[in-house]
Amino acid sequence: MSDRIVSSRPIFLITAAVVVLVAGGIGFVVGTTGQNRGTAMAVFGVPLFEMSPATMALFGMALTTGVLILLFGLVSYASRFDNERAS
């Protein structure tokens, strides 16, 4: 049996890129079909930007990227402890 270690990072990066692109597509559709065109989107009471297809797509992509960075960072942090026990 081989002791070769295969990294799963490329798989995670490809999956993350696909998820971010899908989030952008969904944001674009939401911005296109939204009934509140021309009104500002407010997060926690703070108006951020006017709702349009492009801004909704960018917002969806930015939010998804932030969440994925947080999740992958937590997984990387937790995997350090797993590698220390396996050695």
Stockholm file with secondary structure:
# STOCKHOLM 1.0

chainA/1-87         MSDRIVSSRPIFLITAAVVVLVAGGIGFVVGTTGQNRGTAMAVFGVPLFEMSPATMALFGMALTTGVLILLFGLVSYASRFDNERAS
#=GR chainA/1-87 SS CCCCCCCCHHHHHHHHHHHHHHHHHHHHHHHHHCSCTTSEEEETTEEEEECCHHHHHHHHHHHHHHHHHHHHHHHHHHHHHHHHHHC
#=GC SS_cons        CCCCCCCCHHHHHHHHHHHHHHHHHHHHHHHHHCSCTTSEEEETTEEEEECCHHHHHHHHHHHHHHHHHHHHHHHHHHHHHHHHHHC
//
